[in-house]
Amino acid sequence: MINFDNSASSFPKPLRVRRAVSEAIARYGGNPGRSGHTLSMQAAEKVYEARETAAAFFGAETENVAFTANATFALNMAIKGIMQYGGHMVISGYEHNAVSRPVYALSQSRGVTFSTAEIDLDDDRTVENFERLIRPDTKCICCTAASNVTGRILPYRKLAALCRERDICFIGDCSQAAGLLDITLGDGFDFICTSGQKALCGPSGTGLLITDGRYPLSTIIEGGTGTGSALLAQPDELPERLESGTVNTVGIIGLCEGIRFVTEQTPAAIMRHEQALCDRLIRRLSRSRRITVYRTEARYVPIVSFNVEGISSHEVSQRLSDKGFALRGGLHCAALAHNSLGTLPQGTVRFSPSVFNTSRQTDMLADAILSLS
Amino acid sequence: MSFREVGAYTVIVVMIMNKAIARTYIAMTSITYAMKAKSLFEKQGWHSDVIRTPKDQSSGCGYSVAVRAAEREAVGLLDRHGIPHKAAYKL
């Protein structure tokens, strides 16, 4: 099976990640940050090493890097942590359910109001669309750095500047951008939320919530942190405030190696390789009038969404699976984005290569898709 | 005296000096800050360890960093780098 569904979970993982996970299972079984015995301390040192590695990658202070179970957890913690006492927020029309559902839930339970900014072909107009929606009670803008449906890169630096100018919080869903674009807090994010298992090449069940520390978060989960145990109140200090319960030591150690792999390869080189595969596929698919590719002149991360006329996206992905190719069809947990794209209810088929895919594999896939059209 | 002998003597002198410097214990507010403090001290060339804070020094569970450096210097370094900590203590 050739995996072209890497924007869901990258696979295969780099050898060093597989080795690190295997070593973690064998050697680092202590509970980090809970005891003083050697097993616990060894695990804690490995978790700290991973925290330092992620902090350097995203330009953060080490203590401002919190490990989460995935990007959805990170986004819920950031959005609800900022908005749980009400107010208004602005999201984009390209959001994943990891953003739109918690925002909707807050609107039902906490009286939060929200507006959805339309994404224009022109980045400056997109920023103007956001700006028009800002109200006196707007507390934050939350948007994806790159769409998980089309790969379209949003003008996140300009949106960050807008947030600074208006003194509101900026939360970035960087799940599809981290590891491909040079995403750092220096871009102006107050919170970077990302999964670990996509372009960062970490294991499933890993995610990151990274902050510049400007906006203290209310917690949505409280519990054991290994410190201040005599107190009923959740500790204020990061990252423990946001990491109640035992962390995923094995996943975190694997994620650390994934980030090191990406750092060595460089996001720019990985992006170039994958973008070349996308361009190759688009060129081949453009030979068929029955295939629609959802691309414009804007900037994209390496994702290509397409449809084959007369066949549902689920059917296309199933037929491709039968031929040995893994691609995701449907709505990609992003009905809002498909609504903006005009691809409801059928969704699209999504091609997302990894650093390990080749031109030959891409050509084989193109042949398989063209044989369906 | 050969270079090798000079090197050997230097190592011995440094080891004796290290032994002579008493360890300073600083209670930290979290395991992460304890690790960060250890990393900072190691960059200074000061050997340090993260240890569990003894019960009589702590109101609950917590971690300390034990560093082979004078209390004033160690605490001063943490303060200059904005690393929060609790009191220093002796064992």
Interface residues (C-beta under 8 A of the other chain):
Chain A: P32 G33 R34 S35 G36 M41 A44 E45 Y48 R51 E52 T62 E63 T225 G226 T227 G228 S229 A230 L231 P235 E237 L238 P239 E240
Chain B: T29 S30 I31 T32 Y33 M35 K36 S39 V50 I51 R52 S59 G60 C61 G62 Y63 P84
